[in-house]
């Protein structure tokens, strides 16, 4: 995995995401209820506080939960909800240790097709279908991990030329396009809700 990601919009954090499969997975896990850049800077912050230049699934899985939560909560916190997200990061690492000997890239190595890859990603703690599809699209679009049928498995996030998710962000310009798409989707959902309420009323 060696492609220059631009998700944290911070050189050192992006460099770690670009070279470390576990950092990229962890950033994706953290990417909820906070700005994307904050989420994807999280793995770098964690690695730094652990005194290393990468994340190690074995080390994180075995870490004292209370101490790890404290490490994630220290300012600047890695997430708005550092305690529960610290728990999720540890659950993810324990799963990787148990099923993939701690090697995050083994999740997508040697998969037969896109459907199998989606299934593997959905099995990860903290990854629902949408998160799994977005990460699958990120792998396909930016890391050339393209098993047969990967675009179909990634659903709308796999579409070429779309600006729907982190999978489509390659710099500040595309980041703005993805933000605009998300705001539009939120507006549409709000309007649909209001229309539904009006009909019921």
C-alpha positions in Angstrom: 0.0 0.0 0.0 1.9 3.0 -1.1 -0.2 5.7 -2.7 -0.3 9.3 -1.5 -3.6 9.7 0.3 -4.9 13.3 1.0 -7.6 12.5 3.6 -6.2 14.1 6.8 -5.0 17.1 4.8 -1.9 16.9 7.1 1.3 15.6 5.5 2.5 13.3 8.3 -0.9 11.8 9.0 -1.5 11.3 5.3 1.9 9.7 4.9 1.0 7.1 7.6 -2.4 6.4 6.0 -0.7 6.0 2.6 1.8 3.3 3.8 -0.2 1.6 6.6 -3.2 -0.6 5.9 -4.1 -0.6 9.6 -4.0 3.2 9.8 -6.3 3.5 6.8 -8.8 1.0 8.3 -8.6 2.8 11.7 -9.2 6.2 10.0 -12.3 4.8 8.3 -13.5 3.4 11.6 -13.2 6.8 13.3 -14.9 8.6 10.4 -18.3 9.2 11.9 -19.8 12.2 13.7 -16.7 14.3 13.3 -15.0 16.0 10.3 -13.2 13.6 8.0 -9.8 15.3 8.5 -10.1 14.9 12.2 -11.0 11.2 11.9 -8.1 10.4 9.5 -5.6 12.3 11.6 -6.5 9.9 14.5 -4.3 7.0 13.5 -1.2 9.3 13.4 -2.1 10.7 16.8 -2.5 7.2 18.2 0.8 6.0 16.7 2.6 9.1 18.1 1.2 8.6 21.6 2.2 4.9 21.5 5.7 6.0 20.7 5.9 4.5 17.2 5.7 5.5 13.5 2.9 3.0 12.7 0.1 1.2 14.4 0.5 -2.4 15.5 -2.7 -4.5 15.8 -1.1 -6.9 18.4 0.1 -4.0 20.6 -3.3 -2.2 20.5 -5.3 -5.4 21.0 -3.2 -6.2 24.2 -3.2 -2.7 25.5 -4.9 -2.0 28.9 -8.4 -0.7 27.8 -8.4 2.1 30.4 -5.0 3.3 29.5 -5.8 3.2 25.8 -9.0 5.2 26.3 -7.0 7.8 28.3 -4.4 7.9 25.4 -7.3 8.6 22.9 -8.9 11.2 25.2 -5.8 13.3 25.8 -6.1 16.6 24.1 -6.4 16.9 21.1 -8.7 13.9 21.4 -8.8 11.4 18.5 -12.6 11.7 18.4 -15.6 13.5 19.9 -16.3 10.3 21.8 -12.8 9.1 22.6 -13.8 6.4 25.2 -16.2 4.5 23.0 -14.0 4.9 19.9 -11.0 3.7 21.8 -13.0 0.6 22.6 -13.9 0.1 18.9 -10.3 0.5 17.7 -9.3 -2.2 20.2 -12.1 -4.4 19.0 -11.0 -4.0 15.4 -7.4 -4.8 16.3 -8.4 -7.9 18.3 -10.5 -9.1 15.4 -7.5 -8.6 13.0 -5.2 -10.5 15.4 -7.7 -13.3 15.7 -8.6 -13.7 12.0 -5.7 -12.2 10.1 -2.7 -12.5 12.5 -2.8 -8.7 12.9 -2.2 -8.0 9.2 -4.8 -5.5 8.0 -3.9 -5.9 4.3 -4.8 -9.6 4.6 -8.4 -8.5 4.7 -8.2 -7.7 1.0 -5.3 -9.8 -0.2 -6.3 -12.8 -2.3 -10.0 -12.2 -2.4 -11.9 -13.9 -5.2 -14.2 -11.0 -6.1 -15.7 -7.8 -4.9 -18.5 -9.5 -3.1 -16.1 -11.5 -1.0 -14.2 -8.4 -0.2 -17.4 -6.6 0.9 -18.3 -9.5 3.1 -14.9 -9.4 4.8 -15.1 -5.7 5.4 -18.6 -5.9 6.7 -17.4 -8.5 9.2 -15.0 -6.0 10.8 -16.1 -4.6 14.1 -17.5 -1.1 13.7 -18.0 -1.5 9.9 -21.6 -1.5 8.7 -22.5 -1.9 5.0 -22.1 1.7 4.1 -18.7 2.1 5.7 -17.5 -1.2 4.2 -18.7 -0.1 0.7 -16.9 3.3 1.1 -13.6 1.6 2.2 -14.0 -0.9 -0.7 -14.3 2.0 -3.1 -11.3 3.7 -1.5 -9.2 0.5 -2.1 -10.4 0.3 -5.7 -10.0 3.9 -6.6 -6.8 4.9 -4.8 -5.0 1.6 -4.0 -5.7 -0.4 -7.2 -7.2 -3.2 -5.1 -9.7 -4.2 -7.8 -11.0 -7.7 -7.6 -13.6 -8.7 -10.2 -16.9 -6.8 -9.6 -15.4 -4.4 -7.1 -17.4 -1.3 -8.4 -20.7 -3.2 -8.2 -19.9 -4.4 -4.6 -19.0 -0.8 -3.6 -22.5 0.3 -4.8 -22.8 4.0 -5.6 -19.5 4.7 -4.0 -17.7 2.7 -6.7 -19.0 4.9 -9.5 -16.3 6.4 -11.6 -16.2 10.2 -11.6 -18.4 10.5 -8.5 -17.8 12.7 -5.5 -19.7 10.9 -2.8 -17.2 9.9 -0.1 -13.6 9.7 1.1 -12.9 7.3 -1.7 -13.1 10.3 -4.1 -10.9 12.7 -2.2 -7.5 13.4 -3.8 -7.0 17.0 -2.6 -8.7 20.2 -1.5 -10.8 20.6 -4.6 -12.3 17.1 -4.6 -12.8 17.5 -0.8 -15.0 20.5 -1.4 -17.0 18.6 -4.1 -17.6 15.7 -1.6 -18.6 18.1 1.1 -21.1 19.8 -1.3 -22.5 16.3 -2.3 -23.0 15.4 1.4 -24.7 18.7 2.2 -27.0 18.3 -0.8 -27.9 14.7 0.4 -28.6 16.0 3.9 -30.9 18.8 2.5 -32.7 16.3 0.3 -33.3 13.9 3.3 -34.5 16.8 5.4 -36.9 18.0 2.7 -38.2 14.4 2.3 -38.8 14.1 6.0 -40.7 17.5 6.1 -42.8 16.4 3.1 -43.6 13.1 4.9 -44.6 15.0 8.1 -46.8 17.4 6.1 -48.6 14.5 4.5 -49.2 12.8 7.8 -50.3 16.1 9.3 
